């Protein structure tokens, strides 16, 4: 058995031993889900597709790197009109670098550098356990159902309701809500794929929103692997050189 599956098994055993019978330790479960989705530090290739009500599509290809709990860079590879653009996230702060502008511009989590239903918080998503506490966790058939509350007001969604597959400890559906209780969007996780290195997770994430009727956005993951990076990579000065990471 490789070290990663063994660590997952030990974490689940620890979770069961530390939790009273019939109870679910939601925060421990959420941390395990984060690690099942991706390593703490990694590189990743993915495609984002925006689909309009009339069927028109716009596609983007991104190369993304992450270090630890709060550092992330995403580089646009396609379409040609966006090639070389790069985004940086450091905690709650985000920037967009556009080669023709020549300097990073501040962006917010609720804006979207690609349009469509995905916002910047979805594209530059940190671990769920970094941004949310579990208020309530319960079992429902083959799923856990978690009620999550944002740790700070700067998080894009005030509350999440998450359905988690019990066996895989992976998300199936997530509903995202504003502080007012308004449903902002729903995320659907599909197509479990073995990416190697002990990473077996959904390869497709779709989102729809009652605020954007008829529109849909899809995120397709083609490659994820653990990789370490120096802190220099996650600085404003390095953004123009993000392409050197590939």
C-alpha positions, 0 to 999 in steps of 0.5 A: 500500500502506498503512503497516501492511502495508508495516511487516509485510512489512518486519518479515518480510523482516528476520526472514528475513535475520537468521535462519540458513537453516532456523531460525526466530527464535521471539521475533521471530515472536511479536512480529510475531504480537502486532502482527498480532492488535492495535495496541500501543494500541487500543480494542475491543468484544467479547462473552464467552459462557459455555456450560454442559454443559446448553446454558445460556448467559451473555453479557457485552459489554465495551469494552476499551482498552489502552496500550503493553505493560502497561496495560489497562481493560475496562468491562462494558456488558451484562448490565444487572446488571454494567453499570459494572463495570470492571477495570484491569490494570497489569503483573501487578496487576489490580483490579475496580471494582464501582459498588455497592462504590465502591472497586477490589478486588484480583483475580488472573490465575487468578480470573475476573470472568465465570466460565466457562473464561476467567480474568482473564489471558485477558480482560485479556491482554497481548502474548504477547511481554511475558509469554513467551520462545520456548524452541523454534520449528520448522516443521510444514507450513503452521504454525510451532510455538512452545514458550513459557515464562513470563518470571516466576512471576506469569504465569497459564500456565507454558508455552504450545504455539502453532501459528501460521499461516505465511502470516498469522502468526496463532495457530491453536491454543494449549495452556496448561500449568501448571508441573506439565505439566498441560494447563489449557486449549486456545484455538482461533482462528477466523473471520479478519476484516478490521477495517480499519486494516490489522488482519486477525485471528481474530474468534472465540476459543474455549476448552475445558478438561479441568478443566471438562468439557462447558463452553466459553467463546467470545470474539467480537471485533466492533471493534478500532481503534488509539487513543491514551490518556493515562496517567490512564485507567489509574489506580484513580481513573479506573475509576469514569469508564471509561464516559467513554472511549466 
